[in-house]
């Protein structure tokens, strides 16, 4: 430890420096570097006691945790995690995490990571609860926790304060919607003159996910060739066959695989889908000729006018334009074509288990949870079945009394009436 005098001043107390202007300085040795030079961490303070305490805290920190820099900010930790801490993740996934963290970093991103407290994280999330949905807050909080954990692995910080915080509730998100049968017909009519007709028909009538539609290749649209007794791509076999299907084996996701094992499925195509795909094939062949050398072959069913994969935001923009032309009020997205399929299937009386297989859900719980509003007709069907098995439990006359059809029911009703009479009598007696 030493005392460093302020420039331009003289020492008036060589032993204690009690009245000298300046600061006490101390250092803690961290060993030696590869060149043999000693590594030191320095601390300063206005008094000798303050420096000794700072040195003691520094030694304690060095003994229990990685060395933390007071200039390494939260925003830097997040940037490092997004750049190097997500191996194998798609650029879309990185963008989702980055966008979710941006509002939170605007509040705490400047803070040194080693000084960040759990209270600051909680207050930052709560301040955003009126602006973001609960799901967005969950992504922000979980991403921050993972970013700090990445910094811990690289010895940038000693503890993860985000682990101590529970995600607050956010504002209600936009509920999922489903097209009615009349709206679905209007949508298909409005899309007929558009190059998006095939995309909308296949999405609505098959229920495959938007990322599955965008990555659907022609080789997975197949026809059953009776003479050869096997499935063949329509690019070879053509569309003039009795049975056509599509293999949902790919998706526009990291790695190119579908979302869950049960999402990998093969679906027979309805006649309207077959006709829409036939027209779409012809349109794409014309696009290929017009593009000439600009055509980029990816083998996709739904591609741009030069053959490149579709961009999700362009699909959403085109879909909103078509719903507007169809006169369907509200903001709609392509993923709600999948919700609409479930709603329409439920209206036909199809069991939930079969619908879950059709849309590739891992279990019926997903179908029942996500599409719970559309499940009401199926739930009511249980009461209808019980009315048929136990007819005395439901029918009532206009006056509200049960209509008696057999003596067994009369006995039950009679017992209830006698109980009511006795109760009335007891009340009357007590009144007297």
C-alpha positions as CSV (number, residue, x, y, z in Angstrom):
1,X,0.0,0.0,0.0
2,X,1.2,3.5,-0.7
3,X,0.0,7.1,-0.7
4,X,0.0,9.1,-3.9
5,X,0.1,12.9,-3.4
6,X,-2.0,15.2,-5.5
7,X,0.1,17.0,-8.1
8,X,1.3,20.3,-7.0
9,X,1.1,19.6,-3.2
10,X,3.7,18.8,-0.6
11,X,3.7,16.1,2.0
12,X,3.0,17.5,5.5
13,X,2.9,14.1,7.3
14,X,5.5,11.6,6.0
15,X,4.4,8.9,8.4
16,X,0.6,9.0,8.4
17,X,-0.3,11.4,5.6
18,X,-3.1,12.6,7.8
19,X,-3.3,16.1,6.3
20,X,-1.9,15.4,2.9
21,X,-3.9,15.8,-0.3
22,X,-4.1,12.6,-2.4
23,X,-5.3,9.0,-2.3
24,X,-4.1,5.8,-0.8
25,X,-3.4,3.0,-3.3
26,X,-3.2,-0.8,-2.9
27,X,-2.8,-3.8,-5.1
28,X,-3.5,-7.5,-4.9
29,X,-1.3,-10.0,-6.8
30,X,-3.0,-12.4,-9.2
31,X,0.2,-14.4,-10.0
32,X,2.3,-14.1,-13.2
33,X,1.5,-14.0,-16.8
34,X,3.1,-16.2,-19.5
35,X,6.0,-13.8,-19.8
36,X,6.7,-13.9,-16.1
37,X,5.3,-10.5,-15.3
38,X,3.3,-10.1,-12.1
39,X,-0.4,-9.5,-12.6
40,X,-2.0,-7.0,-10.2
41,X,-5.4,-5.6,-9.4
42,X,-5.3,-2.1,-8.0
43,X,-7.7,-0.3,-5.7
44,X,-7.8,3.3,-4.4
45,X,-9.5,5.1,-1.6
46,X,-9.5,8.4,0.4
47,X,-8.3,6.6,3.6
48,X,-6.1,3.7,4.5
49,X,-8.9,1.9,6.1
50,X,-11.1,2.2,2.9
51,X,-8.3,0.7,0.8
52,X,-7.7,-2.2,3.2
53,X,-11.4,-3.0,3.1
54,X,-11.4,-2.8,-0.7
55,X,-8.4,-5.1,-0.9
56,X,-10.1,-7.6,1.5
57,X,-13.2,-7.6,-0.6
58,X,-11.2,-8.1,-3.7
59,X,-9.3,-11.1,-2.2
60,X,-12.6,-12.6,-1.1
61,X,-14.0,-12.2,-4.6
62,X,-11.0,-13.7,-6.2
63,X,-11.2,-16.6,-3.9
64,X,-14.9,-17.5,-4.5
65,X,-15.6,-16.4,-8.1
66,X,-14.2,-15.5,-11.5
67,X,-12.6,-12.1,-11.9
68,X,-15.3,-9.7,-13.0
69,X,-14.7,-6.5,-15.0
70,X,-16.5,-3.3,-14.0
71,X,-16.5,-2.1,-17.6
72,X,-18.2,-5.2,-19.0
73,X,-21.8,-4.2,-19.5
74,X,-25.0,-6.2,-19.7
75,X,-25.5,-5.3,-23.3
76,X,-22.0,-6.6,-24.1
77,X,-22.8,-9.9,-22.4
78,X,-26.0,-10.3,-24.4
79,X,-24.2,-9.5,-27.7
80,X,-21.5,-12.1,-26.9
81,X,-24.2,-14.7,-26.2
82,X,-26.1,-13.9,-29.4
83,X,-22.9,-14.1,-31.4
84,X,-21.2,-17.2,-29.8
85,X,-23.6,-18.8,-27.4
86,X,-26.2,-20.2,-29.7
87,X,-24.5,-22.8,-31.9
88,X,-26.8,-24.5,-34.4
89,X,-29.6,-21.9,-34.0
90,X,-31.1,-20.3,-37.0
91,X,-30.8,-16.6,-37.7
92,X,-34.6,-16.3,-37.1
93,X,-34.2,-17.7,-33.6
94,X,-31.4,-15.2,-32.8
95,X,-33.6,-12.3,-34.1
96,X,-36.4,-13.4,-31.8
97,X,-34.2,-13.3,-28.8
98,X,-32.6,-10.0,-29.8
99,X,-35.9,-8.3,-30.4
100,X,-37.3,-9.6,-27.1
101,X,-34.3,-8.3,-25.1
102,X,-34.1,-4.9,-26.8
103,X,-36.7,-3.2,-24.6
104,X,-35.1,-4.6,-21.4
105,X,-31.6,-3.7,-22.5
106,X,-32.8,-0.1,-23.0
107,X,-33.3,0.0,-19.3
108,X,-30.4,-2.1,-17.9
109,X,-28.1,-2.7,-20.8
110,X,-25.7,0.1,-19.7
111,X,-25.1,-1.4,-16.2
112,X,-21.9,-3.3,-15.4
113,X,-22.7,-6.9,-15.4
114,X,-20.9,-7.5,-12.1
115,X,-23.0,-4.8,-10.4
116,X,-26.4,-5.8,-11.8
117,X,-28.9,-6.7,-9.1
118,X,-32.0,-8.9,-9.1
119,X,-34.1,-5.8,-8.1
120,X,-33.0,-4.0,-11.3
121,X,-34.0,-7.0,-13.5
122,X,-37.4,-7.3,-11.8
123,X,-38.1,-3.5,-12.0
124,X,-37.1,-3.6,-15.7
125,X,-39.4,-6.4,-16.5
126,X,-42.3,-4.9,-14.5
127,X,-41.9,-1.6,-16.3
128,X,-42.5,-3.5,-19.5
129,X,-45.5,-5.5,-18.3
130,X,-47.9,-2.9,-19.7
131,X,-46.2,-2.9,-23.2
132,X,-45.3,-6.5,-23.8
133,X,-47.2,-9.8,-23.6
134,X,-46.5,-12.4,-21.0
135,X,-44.8,-14.5,-23.6
136,X,-42.5,-11.7,-24.7
137,X,-41.5,-11.0,-21.1
138,X,-40.8,-14.7,-20.6
139,X,-38.5,-14.8,-23.7
140,X,-36.7,-11.6,-22.5
141,X,-36.2,-12.9,-18.9
142,X,-35.1,-16.4,-20.1
143,X,-32.7,-15.0,-22.7
144,X,-31.1,-12.7,-20.1
145,X,-30.6,-15.6,-17.8
146,X,-29.0,-17.6,-20.6
147,X,-26.8,-14.7,-21.5
148,X,-25.5,-14.2,-18.0
149,X,-24.9,-18.0,-17.7
150,X,-22.8,-17.8,-20.8
151,X,-20.8,-15.0,-19.1
152,X,-20.4,-17.1,-16.0
153,X,-18.9,-19.9,-18.1
154,X,-16.4,-17.5,-19.5
155,X,-15.6,-16.1,-16.0
156,X,-17.1,-12.7,-16.6
157,X,-19.4,-12.7,-13.6
158,X,-19.8,-14.6,-10.3
159,X,-23.6,-15.1,-10.1
160,X,-26.7,-15.1,-12.2
161,X,-29.2,-12.6,-10.8
162,X,-31.8,-13.3,-13.5
163,X,-32.3,-16.8,-12.0
164,X,-33.8,-15.2,-8.9
165,X,-36.6,-13.4,-10.8
166,X,-40.0,-14.7,-11.8
167,X,-41.5,-13.4,-15.0
168,X,-44.3,-10.8,-14.3
169,X,-47.6,-11.0,-16.1
170,X,-47.8,-8.9,-19.3
171,X,-50.7,-7.5,-21.3
172,X,-53.0,-9.9,-22.9
173,X,-51.9,-11.1,-26.3
174,X,-54.0,-11.2,-29.5
175,X,-56.3,-14.2,-29.2
176,X,-56.2,-16.7,-32.0
177,X,-59.0,-16.6,-34.5
178,X,-60.7,-19.0,-36.9
179,X,-62.5,-18.3,-40.1
180,X,-66.1,-19.3,-40.3
181,X,-67.2,-21.5,-43.3
182,X,-68.7,-18.5,-45.0
183,X,-65.5,-16.4,-44.5
184,X,-63.4,-19.3,-45.7
185,X,-65.4,-19.5,-48.9
186,X,-65.1,-15.8,-49.5
187,X,-61.3,-16.0,-48.9
188,X,-60.9,-18.8,-51.5
189,X,-63.0,-16.8,-54.0
190,X,-60.9,-13.7,-53.5
191,X,-57.7,-15.7,-53.9
192,X,-58.6,-17.3,-57.1
193,X,-57.1,-14.6,-59.3
194,X,-54.0,-14.4,-57.2
195,X,-50.7,-16.3,-57.4
196,X,-51.3,-17.1,-53.7
197,X,-54.4,-19.2,-54.4
198,X,-52.5,-22.5,-54.2
199,X,-50.8,-21.5,-51.0
200,X,-54.0,-20.5,-49.3
201,X,-56.0,-23.6,-50.4
202,X,-53.3,-26.0,-49.3
203,X,-52.8,-24.2,-45.9
204,X,-56.6,-24.1,-45.2
205,X,-57.5,-27.6,-46.4
206,X,-54.5,-29.5,-45.1
207,X,-53.7,-27.6,-41.9
208,X,-50.0,-27.8,-42.3
209,X,-47.9,-25.1,-40.5
210,X,-46.7,-22.0,-42.3
211,X,-43.1,-23.1,-42.0
212,X,-44.0,-26.5,-43.5
213,X,-45.8,-24.8,-46.4
214,X,-42.9,-22.6,-47.2
215,X,-40.4,-25.5,-47.3
216,X,-42.7,-28.0,-49.2
217,X,-40.8,-29.5,-52.2
218,X,-42.5,-30.8,-55.3
219,X,-40.9,-34.2,-54.7
220,X,-43.1,-34.5,-51.6
221,X,-46.3,-33.9,-53.6
222,X,-47.0,-37.5,-54.7
223,X,-49.6,-39.5,-56.7
224,X,-50.5,-43.2,-56.3
225,X,-49.7,-44.8,-59.7
226,X,-51.9,-47.8,-59.9
227,X,-50.0,-49.5,-62.7
228,X,-46.7,-49.4,-60.7
229,X,-48.5,-49.8,-57.4
230,X,-46.3,-47.0,-55.7
231,X,-46.2,-43.4,-54.9
232,X,-44.5,-41.1,-57.4
233,X,-43.9,-37.3,-57.4
234,X,-46.4,-35.4,-59.5
235,X,-43.5,-33.9,-61.4
236,X,-43.1,-37.4,-62.9
237,X,-46.5,-38.9,-62.6
238,X,-48.6,-35.8,-63.3
239,X,-51.9,-34.9,-61.6
240,X,-54.3,-37.2,-63.4
241,X,-54.6,-39.8,-60.7
242,X,-57.3,-40.8,-58.3
243,X,-55.2,-40.4,-55.1
244,X,-52.7,-37.6,-54.4
245,X,-51.0,-36.8,-51.1
246,X,-48.2,-34.7,-49.7
247,X,-45.5,-35.7,-47.3
248,X,-45.0,-33.2,-44.5
249,X,-41.3,-34.2,-43.8
250,X,-39.6,-30.8,-43.9
251,X,-40.1,-27.3,-42.4
252,X,-38.4,-23.9,-42.6
253,X,-36.7,-24.4,-39.3
254,X,-33.2,-24.8,-38.0
255,X,-32.0,-28.1,-39.4
256,X,-34.9,-28.3,-41.8
257,X,-36.9,-30.9,-39.7
258,X,-40.5,-30.6,-38.6
259,X,-41.5,-29.4,-35.1
260,X,-42.2,-32.7,-33.4
261,X,-41.9,-36.4,-34.3
262,X,-45.7,-36.5,-34.8
263,X,-45.5,-33.6,-37.2
264,X,-43.9,-35.9,-39.7
265,X,-46.9,-37.2,-41.5
266,X,-48.4,-37.9,-44.9
267,X,-51.8,-36.4,-45.9
268,X,-54.2,-37.2,-48.6
269,X,-55.0,-34.1,-50.6
270,X,-58.7,-33.0,-51.0
271,X,-59.8,-32.5,-54.6
272,X,-59.8,-28.7,-54.3
273,X,-56.1,-28.9,-53.3
274,X,-55.3,-31.1,-56.2
275,X,-56.9,-28.7,-58.7
276,X,-55.2,-25.7,-57.0
277,X,-51.8,-27.4,-57.1
278,X,-52.3,-28.3,-60.8
279,X,-52.9,-24.6,-61.6
280,X,-50.0,-23.5,-59.4
281,X,-47.7,-26.0,-61.3
282,X,-48.7,-24.3,-64.6
283,X,-48.1,-20.8,-63.2
284,X,-44.7,-21.8,-61.9
285,X,-43.6,-23.2,-65.3
286,X,-44.5,-19.8,-66.8
287,X,-42.5,-18.0,-64.1
288,X,-39.6,-20.2,-64.9
289,X,-39.7,-19.3,-68.6
290,X,-40.1,-15.6,-67.9
291,X,-37.2,-15.5,-65.4
292,X,-34.8,-17.3,-67.7
293,X,-31.3,-17.1,-66.3
294,X,-32.6,-15.4,-63.2
295,X,-34.4,-18.5,-62.1
296,X,-32.9,-20.2,-59.0
297,X,-34.0,-23.8,-58.7
298,X,-34.9,-24.9,-55.1
299,X,-37.5,-27.4,-56.0
300,X,-40.1,-25.7,-53.8
301,X,-43.8,-25.8,-54.4
302,X,-44.3,-22.2,-53.2
303,X,-41.5,-19.9,-54.3
304,X,-41.0,-16.4,-55.5
305,X,-41.2,-15.5,-59.2
306,X,-37.5,-16.4,-59.6
307,X,-37.7,-19.7,-57.6
308,X,-36.2,-18.5,-54.3
309,X,-37.8,-19.4,-50.9
310,X,-40.6,-17.3,-49.7
311,X,-40.0,-14.7,-46.9
312,X,-42.5,-15.0,-44.0
313,X,-43.2,-11.2,-43.8
314,X,-44.0,-11.1,-47.6
315,X,-46.4,-14.0,-47.2
316,X,-48.1,-12.1,-44.3
317,X,-48.4,-8.9,-46.3
318,X,-49.9,-10.7,-49.3
319,X,-52.4,-12.6,-47.1
320,X,-53.6,-9.4,-45.4
321,X,-54.2,-7.9,-48.9
322,X,-56.3,-10.9,-49.9
323,X,-58.4,-11.0,-46.7
324,X,-59.0,-7.3,-47.3
325,X,-60.3,-7.9,-50.8
326,X,-62.5,-10.7,-49.4
327,X,-64.1,-8.2,-47.1
328,X,-63.1,-10.1,-43.9
329,X,-62.7,-7.6,-41.1
330,X,-59.8,-7.6,-38.7
331,X,-56.1,-8.4,-38.8
332,X,-55.4,-12.0,-40.0
333,X,-52.2,-14.0,-40.4
334,X,-51.5,-17.2,-42.5
335,X,-51.1,-19.3,-39.3
336,X,-54.8,-18.7,-38.6
337,X,-55.7,-20.8,-41.6
338,X,-54.5,-23.8,-39.5
339,X,-56.7,-22.7,-36.6
340,X,-59.6,-22.4,-39.1
341,X,-59.1,-25.9,-40.3
342,X,-59.4,-27.2,-36.8
343,X,-62.6,-25.2,-36.2
344,X,-64.1,-26.4,-39.5
345,X,-63.2,-30.0,-38.7
346,X,-64.8,-29.8,-35.3
347,X,-68.0,-28.5,-36.8
348,X,-68.2,-31.7,-38.9
349,X,-68.1,-33.8,-35.7
350,X,-64.6,-35.2,-36.3
351,X,-63.0,-36.5,-33.0
352,X,-60.3,-34.4,-31.4
353,X,-57.9,-37.3,-31.5
354,X,-58.2,-37.5,-35.3
355,X,-57.8,-33.8,-35.7
356,X,-54.6,-33.9,-33.6
357,X,-53.2,-36.5,-35.9
358,X,-54.2,-34.5,-38.9
359,X,-52.5,-31.3,-37.8
360,X,-49.4,-33.1,-36.3
361,X,-49.9,-32.2,-32.7
362,X,-47.9,-34.3,-30.2
363,X,-51.0,-34.9,-28.1
364,X,-54.7,-33.9,-28.0
365,X,-53.8,-31.6,-25.0
366,X,-52.2,-29.2,-27.5
367,X,-55.4,-29.2,-29.7
368,X,-57.7,-28.8,-26.7
369,X,-55.6,-26.0,-25.2
370,X,-54.8,-23.9,-28.3
371,X,-58.2,-24.3,-29.9
372,X,-60.3,-24.4,-26.7
373,X,-62.8,-21.8,-28.0
374,X,-63.6,-24.0,-31.0
375,X,-64.0,-27.1,-28.9
376,X,-67.4,-26.0,-27.4
377,X,-69.5,-28.0,-29.9
378,X,-67.6,-31.2,-29.2
379,X,-67.9,-30.7,-25.4
380,X,-71.7,-30.1,-25.7
381,X,-71.9,-33.4,-27.6
382,X,-71.2,-35.2,-24.4
383,X,-74.4,-33.8,-22.9
384,X,-76.4,-34.7,-26.0
385,X,-75.2,-38.3,-25.7
386,X,-76.2,-38.5,-22.1
387,X,-79.7,-37.1,-23.0
388,X,-80.1,-40.0,-25.3
389,X,-79.0,-42.6,-22.7
390,X,-80.9,-41.0,-19.8
391,X,-83.9,-39.2,-21.4
392,X,-85.4,-38.2,-18.0
393,X,-82.4,-35.9,-17.2
394,X,-83.0,-33.3,-19.9
395,X,-86.5,-32.8,-21.3
396,X,-88.6,-30.2,-19.6
397,X,-92.0,-28.8,-20.3
398,X,-92.7,-25.2,-21.1
399,X,-93.7,-24.6,-17.5
400,X,-90.3,-25.9,-16.3
401,X,-91.6,-29.2,-14.8
402,X,-90.2,-32.5,-15.9
403,X,-92.3,-34.6,-18.3
404,X,-92.9,-38.1,-16.8
405,X,-92.6,-41.1,-19.1
406,X,-92.1,-44.0,-16.8
407,X,-92.9,-45.1,-13.3
408,X,-89.2,-45.2,-12.3
409,X,-88.8,-41.6,-13.0
410,X,-92.1,-40.9,-11.1
411,X,-90.6,-42.5,-8.0
412,X,-87.5,-40.4,-8.1
413,X,-89.5,-37.2,-8.7
414,X,-92.0,-38.2,-6.1
415,X,-89.3,-38.6,-3.5
416,X,-88.0,-35.2,-4.3
417,X,-91.5,-33.7,-4.0
418,X,-92.1,-35.3,-0.7
419,X,-88.9,-34.0,0.7
420,X,-89.8,-30.5,-0.5
421,X,-93.3,-30.9,1.1
422,X,-91.8,-32.1,4.4
423,X,-89.4,-29.2,4.4
424,X,-92.2,-26.8,3.8
425,X,-94.3,-28.4,6.5
426,X,-91.5,-28.1,9.0
427,X,-91.0,-24.5,8.2
428,X,-94.7,-23.9,8.6
429,X,-94.7,-25.7,12.0
430,X,-91.8,-23.7,13.2
431,X,-93.5,-20.6,12.1
432,X,-96.6,-21.4,14.2
